[in-house]
Amino acid sequence: MTNKPLQPEPSPTPSPQPSLRRRLLLSLLLPGVILAVTLGAAGSVLISDIVTTTHDRLLEGALLAVIERVGVEEGEVTVDIPLAALGMLESGSQDNIYYGVLYDGGVVTGYGDLPLSQKLQQAQHHTVYWDGDYKGSAIRLAGQMVWVYGKPEPVLTIIAETISGRQALQHRMLLALALLESVLLAVLGASAWVAVDRGLRPLTNLSNDLNARGVRGALSFAPLNLRTIPREALAPAQAFNALLRRLEAAVGTIQRFTADASHQLRTPLAVMQMQVTLARRNLARPAMVEVAVDEIDGAVRRLDHLVGQLISLARADETENRGETAHCDLGQVVAELIADRFPDALAAGIDMQVERPDGAIAVHGSEVLVRELTANLLDNAVRYNQSGGTVEVHITPDTSVTTMRIEDNGPGIPIAERGHVFERFYRIPRSQAPQGSGLGLAIVRASCERIGATITLDDRTQGPGLAVLVTFRTAA
């Protein structure tokens, strides 16, 4: 059994991009075409009726002229066919004209074999019309029965003509109507094309402006000039300007974050590189090598903490807010985080206390983000606390909001600095302050914005220290 090489699957044919110009042209031309077809159908019926009525009137005039010459002489029906009566029916199409005068089943004069119609029963002193076929040609006939003095039965008079002249006239009129409608449709199409082109010109200019802002050139955050944009496209143009502002702010934040992160990462790496160099130079002096190893260990710990903070910040920036469907148990999150940090707090002589009601405390927000912001607040409360201090956590649920208040005995944050401590990599200049990355409160603020919570910095209720108040939305 041989393995056949796999044939690559054909790539799907891309669907054509919808065209606004084509849609507008169809919307403008389709009613015109429908109207033209309707007018053409109505016009053809009207033309046929006009041609038939006109020729029938001529046919009736010739018939009446013949009837006037019908009389009785010596007891016999006589008729003198006037040439003027037949001349009334002459036309350029050279139609054949037939006539017949009949009495009591006999032929007085003319063609006695003309096709008759049942309508003749109603033709007494009244002209009736009918169509027939005579000598292989279609003809139109008009007939009337009149009473003459001295005869007990009516005299039947018939005039007929072939219809080629009628058809030729009708065809010429229909052709003229078709040419007129074609000209009107051509004018309508050209007008619609010009109108659509002029109407879409602002959108074309808008597309060129958008391309100039990064699609075909260098990235630009210059807003669109809204004064040149029509009202129908004003809403997306305003949204695009708002998007440009947000994009510019996001790019600026990324650039600043990249610069600050590279600077922060460079410091512990430089320390490690320097200590590795010193250790190599003092391999024969174990005490110096041990000092260098301790410095390297501290730098690695700081670098690990910084990388962890950067990952947490990225997670806070990228985690999707699921709104009303995402919720977690705040009490369980706090209990687990305190249990994890209790050994370090105990080693530093810091007492951790929690005041909360029994049972689950459901709040809106992803558990990942709630855990990140709470962990950073507890880490700061322990890190910046004093020996023998206390970290108190108070959780107060309500029907609409749930508050978490974390207090510590540390130096606190001056009022003038409280607006800056949420900035990334910002640290309050203090002597003998523990080392940190300056990202903890930035992570807290980003997480709060994602889950719709608010954070406030305040003084401790009793004595010096800091109180952080986080307000969550209560979940059902």
N, C-alpha and C positions, 0 to 999 in steps of 0.2 A: 504494500500500500504506500503510495507516494503522497507526500504532503504538497498540496498546491499552494503557491504563494498567494497571500491575501491581496486582494485588489483594493486599492483605496476607494473609499466611498466618495461618490461625486458630491462636491460641495453644493449646498442648496442655493438655488437661484435667488438672489436678493430681490425682495419685493420692490416695485417702483415707488419712489418717494411721492407722496401726494402733493399735487400742485394746487396752490391757492389760485393762481392765475387761471388754470384750466377750469377750476370749479366756478369761479366768478363768470368766466366767459360762457360756460354752459348754463349758468343761472340766468344770464342775460339773454342768450340766444334761444334757449329752449322755449320760453313763452312766445318769442317772435316767430319761431318755426311753427309752433302749434297754431298761433293766430293766422299765419300765412296759409297753412293747410285748411283751416276752417274757412277762411275767406275764399280760398280757391274752390272748395267744394260748394259753398254757397253761391259763388260767382258763376260756376258752371251751370248750376240749376237755374239761376236767374237768366243767364245768356240763352240757355235752351228755351226757357219760357218766352223770352222776348222774341227770339227768332221765330218760334212757332206761332206766337200771337200775331206778329207782323205779317208773315206770309199767309196766315189764315184769313186776315182781314183783306188782303189782296185777292185771295181766292174767293171770298164771299162777294167782293165787289164785282168780279167777273161773273159770278153766278147770278147776281141780281140783274146785271145788264142783260144776260141771256133771258132771264125770266120775263123781263119787260117786253121782249119781242115775241113771246108765246101768245098765240091767238087761235081763232076758229074761223075758217073760211069754207063755205059750202059744206058745213058739217064735219070738216076734218081739222085736226089740230095741225097748225102750221107754226113755224118759227123761222125768223130771219136772224142768223147769227151775226152780230155786229163784230167787225174786225177790231174795234177799239176794246171790246171785252176781252178778246184773247191777247191783245197787245199789252194789257195791264199786267199780264203774267210773264212777259218777256224779260229775260235777265242775261247777264254776261255768261252765265253757266250753261246757257242753251238747254234748259230743261224741256222735256216733251210735255205738251199740253193735250189733254183729252177732254171731250165733252160728250154728253149724251142726253137726249130728250126722249122719254118713254111715256107711253100712255096705254093703259089697260093691257100690259104685258107685251106691247109691241114697241118697236123703235120708230120714233118719228124722225130723228136725225142723229148723227154722231155714232159713237161706239156703244153698241148694245151689250157688249160682253164685259163692261166694267164691273169690278167686284162690288157687290152690294153689302149692306150692313143692316142688322136689326134695328139700328138707331133710326132708320128711315120711317119706322112706324110713328115716331114722334116728330117728324120733319114737316108737318103741315104748317105753312107760313112761318117756319122756323128753320134756320140753317143748322145742320148737324155735320160733324167732321169725323172722319175715320181713316185709318191707315190700311193699305192693302198692297198687293203685288200684282203687277200687270206687265205682261210680256218680258218677264225676267227682271223687272226693275221695281224698286219700292216706290210707291206713290202716296200722295196725300189727296184725299177726296173731300169734297163738300157737296151736300145735296139738300134739296128742299122740294116739298110737294105743295103745289098751288092749285087752286080751283079756277077754272076758266068758264066764262059764260057759255052756256049751251052744251056743256059736257057733264055727265053725272059723276064721273070719276076724276080724281086729281091727276094733274100732270107732274111727273117726276123729272126734275132737271138736275144733272150732275156735272160738276167741273172737277178735273183732276190734273195733277202735275207731278212729275218726278221730283225727288227731294235732294238731288245733288247740289242745287243752289243753296238750299237751306244748310246742308251739311258743310259746304265750303265756307259760308258766312260764319257758322258756328265755330268751325275750326280756327278761322282767322281771329275771331274774338277771344277764343280760349288761349291761342298762342300769344296774343297781346297781353292777356291777363297774366299768363305764366312769365312772360318777359318782365312785366311790371313788378311782379312779386319777387323775381330773381334780383332785379335791381334794388328793390327795397331791402331784401335780405343781405345783399352785398353791402349796402350803405349801413345797415344795422350792425353787421359784423365788424366793419371798419370802425364805426363809432364806438362799439363795445370794446374793441381792442385798444383804441386810444384812451377811452375812459378808464379801463382797467389798468393800463400802463401808468396813467397819471395818478390813479388812486393808489397803486402799489408802490409808487416812487418813494414815498416816505419810509415804507418798510424796507425797500432796497437800500436807502441811505442808512437806515438803522442797522441793517445787516452789515454794511460796510464799516460802520462805526464799531460794531461788536468784533468784527474780524481784526480791526486795527488795534484792539485791546488784548491781543494775545493769540488769536487763532492763526494769523499770518505774520505777525510781527512780535516785537518785544512786549512782555506783559505790562499792561498799564492799568492803573486804578482810577484814571480820570473819569468822573461821572459823565453820563450822557446829557446832552443839552436838551432839556425837556421842552423848551419853547418851540423847537422845530418838529416835535413829534405830535401826530394827530391824537385826538382824544381817545379813539378806539384802541390805540397802542400805548396809551399813557400808563395804564396800570402795570403791564409787564415791564415797561421801561423804568418805572419807579421801583419795582421789585428788583430789577437788575442793578440799579444804583445802590439799593440797600444791600444787595448781595456783594457788590464791589466793596462797599464800606466794611462789611463783615470779613470779606476775604482779605482786604488790606490789613485789618486788625489781626486776623489769624496769622497771616504771613509775618507780620511784625512780631507777633508773640513767638512764633516758631523761631524766627531769627534771633530774638533776644534769648529765648530759652536755649537754643543751640550754643550761642556764645557763652552764656552763663554756665551751662552744663559742662562744656569743654574746659572752661576755666576751673570749675569745681573738681572735675575729674583729674585735671593736670596736677593739682596740688598733692593729693595722696600718692599719685604715681611718681612724682618727683621725689617725695620723701622716701618711698621705697627704693627708687633707683640710687639715691644718695646713700642710704643705709646699706644697700647691697655692696656698693663700692667700698664703704668704710669697713664692712665685714671682711671683704677680700683682702684689704690692706692689713688687717689685724688678725689674720688667721692664727697667728702664734700667740695672740692675747685673748684667751677665752672670755675674760670679763667684758672686753670691748665688743666681741662678737655677740655675747648675750644681750648687751644693751642694744646693738643694732637689730637683733632678732625681735626684741620687745618693741622697738620703734616700727619695724616692718609689720609686726602683728597688729599694732594699733592702727597703722595706716590701712591695712587690709580690712580691719573692722569698720573704719570710717568709710572706706570705699564701698564695702558691702552695704552699709547703711544708706549711703548716698544712692547706689544703684537701686536698692529696694524702694527708696523714696521716689526716684525717677519713674520706676515701673508703676508704682501706686498712682503717681500723678498722671501718667499716660492712661492708666485704667480709668481713672476718674474722668479724664477728658473724653474718652472714647466709649465708655459704657452707655448703652442706650437707656434713656429713661422710659420705662414702660407704663408710666402714669398710674391709673387706678388699679391695674392688674398686678403690679409688683408690690409686695409688702413682706415684712419680716417681724419677728418677735424681738423688740428692742431689749427687753429684760434679759432674754437668753443670751443675746449678743454681748451685753455688758457683763453678765456673769462669767461667760467664757473668757473674755478678755482680761478681767480682773484676776481670774484663776491663773492665767498665763503669766501675768506680770507680778503676781504676789511675791514670788521668791526674790526677784530683784528689788522690789520695794522693801521687803523685810530685811534684806541685806543692807540696804541704805538707811534703815531705821525709820522707814516711812509707813504710817498706818493707812490702810485703804478701807473705806467704809462705803456702803451702798444702802440707800433708803429708797424703797420701791414697794408698790403694792403686790400682793400675791397674784399669781396667774399670769397668763400671757399678756403682753403689752404690744399690740399690733400697730405698726406705723407704715405709712406708704414709703416705698423706696426699695431698691435692690439691696439684698443683704450684703453683697460685696461692698457697695458704697457705704452703707451704714456701718459696716465693720471697719472699713478704712478710716473714716472720719473719727469714729469713736476711739480706735486704737491710737491714732496720732494725738488726740486730745489727752488720753491717759498717759502716753509716753511723755508728752510735754509736762504734764502735771507731776510726774515722777522725776523727770530729768532736771527740771528747774526748781524743784522743791528743796527745802533745807533739811538737814539731818534732824530726825525726830519730828518731822512735819506730818501733815495729814492730807490725804486726798479723799474728798467726799463727793459722792455721786448721788444726786437726788433726781428721781424720775417721777413726774407727775402727769398721769394721763387725764385727758378730758374728752368730751364728745367730739370735738372738732380738731383740737391740737394736743400734742403730747410734748412736754418740755423735759429736757435733760440738762441739769445744772451740775457742772464739775468745778469744784473749788480746791485750791491748794494754798500752802503757806509760803510759796516762793516770793520773789521780789515783785511779781506783778508786771504789768505793762503800762508805762505812762500813757496818759490820754493822748498826747501828741504823737505817739508812735502807733496807736491802735489802727490808724488808717493805712499803715505801711506794712504791718506784720503779715498781711495776707498776700503780699507780693512775693513772687518766686525768688528764692535765694536771698531774700532780705533778712538780715539779722540785726538785732539791736546791739549797738556797740557798748559792750560791758566788759569790765575787767573780771577775770576769774570766772567767766561764763563757760558752761560746758560746750564742747564742740558739737556742732550740728550742721545740717545742710541748708537750712533756711527754706525747706519745702513742706514742713509739717502742716502749717496753717494754710498754705496754698492748696494742699491736697484737701484739707477740710472744706475750704470755700468751694472748690470745684465740685466736690461730692455733694455739698448742700445745694448748689445750683442745679445739679442733675436730678435730684429727687424732690426738689421743691421745698427744701427746708431752709431755715434762716439761722444765722449765728450772730451772737452779740457778745462783746467783751465788756466786763464790768469789774468793779472792785469786789473783794470778798466781803461777805456779810459782817463778819467779826474779825478784826485784826487785819494785818497786811496780807496781801496775796491777790490772786487772780480768780475771777469767776467767769466761766464760759457757759453761756446759755444757748442751747440748740433747740429750736422749735420744729417738730415734725408734724406732718398731717396724720391725724389718727385714722387708722383703717378699721373697717367693720370687723 
